[in-house]
Amino acid sequence: MYININNSEVINKATQVEVGGTTYPRAVFGDTEKLNSLGIYKLTEDAIPNRRYYTYNEVVNVKTRNIDRTPIPRDVDSLKATMLSELKQMQKDKLSDIDWYWLREQKIGTPVPSEINELASYIYTKSNEIEVAIDSLNTIDDIILYEATPYEYTYTEEDIAEDIDSNIKVGDTVTRYKNNLKDW
């Protein structure tokens, strides 16, 4: 996108343009120096905020030749409701295989192995823990941190064997992020 500072017009795509009574062909957009001499500049733009957490206002700033985006935090309670809905779906997905196995075992009359019972118990317990954690989140920053919790990861020999980057060594550490809602 471009801005014509002569009249504050935003030009979405390169096309013929009229400046000072003269019409210039689309090709003028390939010549930055000529374009700038006509008062037309390529717009820069602020990053679009993460749409999960923010909406935003957008204003074309003629003076700075930039699209300014002001983030507006989404409603925390709505985000928490979305997170709870996602959690319930994950729980349902994780239990679907177990439910199938339980039904099969009941039909053929064999006892359900203890590992299956333990896994189902873990899923319910973990889901409840996450639900309590979500309920305790009070701000957008709390939610962002919950869904991207930083931790230090130390590379192992297995990591090095799988990685083609020869600059990484066993024992090197990097910061990684865990989504507590989804990574369990």
ZILINSUL-V224364 format. One line per field, one symbol per residue. ss: DSSP state (H for helix, E for strand, L for the rest). A space follows every 50 residues. Layout:
ss=???
//
This chain:
ss=LEEELLLLEEELLLLLEEELLEEELHHHHHLHHHHHHLLEEELEELLLLL LLLEEEEEEEELLLLEEEEEEEELLHHHHHHHHHHHHHHHHHHHHHHHHH HHHHHHHHLLLLLHHHHHHHHHHHHHHHHHHHHHHLLLLHHHHHHHHLEE EEEELLHHHHHHLLLLLLLLLLEEEEEELLLLLL
//
